[in-house]
Amino acid sequence: GENVEQHPSTLSVQEGDSAVIKCTYSDSASNYFPWYKQELGKRPQLIIDIRSNVGEKKDQRIAVTLNKTAKHFSLHITETQPEDSAVYFCAPVTGANNLFFGTGTRLTVIP
Amino acid sequence: SAVISQKPSRDICQRGTSLTIQCQVDSQVTMMFWYRQQPGQSLTLIATANQGSEATYESGFVIDKFPISRPNLTFSTLTVSNMSPEDSSIYLCSFTAGGTISYEQYFGPGTRLTVT
């Protein structure tokens, strides 16, 4: 089955700094690469996604980059704010049309 | 976008009993899913709930333990059978926009289950 890893598992940054979370996957046929944010006690919500025919996508302070050759994609958050504090999950969809959530990254933004 | 709800929001159950969790979407959706999220952990897919046919279970999950119903395109249930403390977890349902798994998933608020 698909092997999905996220790094780092925890990340603390000062407010205003940038944060980068990396997700590596094993199935070269994966074709959809989303990132979900889960605040404490809440449900996961999609914050950005990218498809395999695109290398980068940006939405205000959030961006996702994809390197299909190396089989990884990354979440970039700029100008971090305390409300960005949450657990972030990648969830690549494999060529077999399965979805695996990564192990999660707990981001803490220090005011 | 569609609204998704779950009932109950939480429950405390005795070991050996069963609990049925309901998931309701306010519009018709093709694909619905059930996940388990243990405290401090990631989400693990239990099964895909298929309308009009049996659910498709992931490795490590079986129908006898987690029977699923999908009677129509707006509703699904997950039963956690013969519960043990190891079943204590949050159970979430979800659906995908676009009708395939390669689209955004919308999650229900979750059911927090504690088994004593």
Interface residues (C-beta under 8 A of the other chain):
Chain A: G1 N31 Y32 P34 Y36 K42 R43 P44 Q45 L46 D49 R51 F89 A91 V93 N97 N98 L99 F100 F101 G102 T103 G104
Chain B: F33 Q41 S42 L43 T44 L45 E58 S59 L92 T100 I101 S102 Y103 E104 Q105 F107 G108 P109 G110
